[in-house]
Each structure stands twice: as C-alpha cells, then as structure tokens.
C-alpha cells in the first residue's frame, strides 16, 4: 500500500486524473472502475479538462460503475446514472455502450446482479479502480456486515449511509433504502486501486481501515490485502498517519 498525503484536494484531483491519463495512454482499451459521491467530482473535472485539451480519449475504454440506488428513476438528479452523465460522460468521448452502471430499476434485481457480474467477468478485471470511502468504512455500497459478498448484490443501506447521503436530497425520506453494488470480490480483483479520502471527518475511519484489523464490519479494511493499492488523502483525512 502506498499512502500519499497532499496539502490540498486540487493536488489530489490532478494526481488522480494524471493516473487515469497515464493508464489510457498506455492502454487505450483500459477498463476503469468508477465511483460516485462527492469525492470523485473534482477528479472528473480534471479528466474533462484533459479531454478538452485533447490529451485523453475514452473511445476504446470501458467503464464499470460501482453502484446505483434501487428505485430512483434513472433521470432523477441524484441517481448515479445522472451523476455520471453530469460529471463525466456528457463531456468526454466514451461511447455510451462502453459505460456500464447497474440498473437499480430492473424488473428483476437478482437477474440484474447476475447480468452485471457477467459483464464484469467478461471484462475479467478493472485495470484501475477509483474508490471513495464511506463514512462508516463502506466501499461502493458494501456496507459493514457479518460477512461480505463477492459479486454484485442488493444491499440495505445503513442508517449512517442514508444520513450521510441525505445532503444530496431534500429530505432523509427521499434517500433510497436499498442499492445495488459491485461486490468486494470484483473490487479487490482490480489490477490497481486508487482510494481517495478527503476531510477531517474521515480521518479516523481511514486510519482504522488502513492500519487496523481487517474486518467485515469495516469493508475498506479489506483493501489492505490488495497488492497495488494507492491511497490519496488530503492532510485532514491523513492526520492520524502523521502522528
Ligand atoms: C456513497 C457511494 C460510495 C462513496 C461514498 C462516499 O454512498 N456509494 O461509492 O465512496 O458514499 O461518498 P462521499 O465521497 O460523498 O463522501
């Protein structure tokens, strides 16, 4: 595991975007695992800048998103479909048929989990997986639990997660109770993982997850076993690593 602590978020956004650029320059057909939440927004903005400057192309790339809410219409402003379009897909040359996001409105959600896993299995593994960190240590929507799931599955969101994500909705009631998420197995299978963590409020969970015991109650702690994990933190999130 490589941990890098930066003075500010802008530096992290540039670093992460440059890693995506390097990946696509070396492997134009790279498979990228993408995350949502507030953390990657600035990274996507940097990527769009690189694209606008003609430095990066996604024409041959494939992307897999980690997760999607269940029951939110795809066009809802807070669906991860909308998020990806707004923050990245509408601004780059990634062909729409090469961008995969689980369908949280599929009539048969179990079937949708299998379909998503088949697509992931066909791709074999992500070349680069971008991850944010949930306030309770979740990854994607793999919530703390007695056991974790290998493949794509349906998850009931923890109250802490719904409360954390309520900031994007008008009321807590509007926050979906369930989501569909890529499993920890698919995430850990990635060739390289870039975990990005911002802010004082995640300092403790980041430190515990990356230095404490590996436990299913802290899904991010499983990242410790990954052979090619890079963690980018601002100085607030990385505070405890310096002590
Ligand atoms: C969300 C997403 C995660 C994300 C996390 C942190 O619920 N499902 O993929 O990493 O929460 O979000 P944020 O970056 O807004 O703190």
Boltz pocket constraint, residues with backbone or C-beta under 6 A from the ligand:
constraints:
  - pocket:
      binder: B
      contacts: [[A, 35], [A, 36], [A, 37], [A, 38], [A, 39], [A, 40], [A, 66], [A, 67], [A, 131], [A, 132], [A, 133], [A, 134], [A, 135], [A, 138], [A, 139], [A, 140], [A, 141], [A, 161], [A, 165]]
      max_distance: 6.0
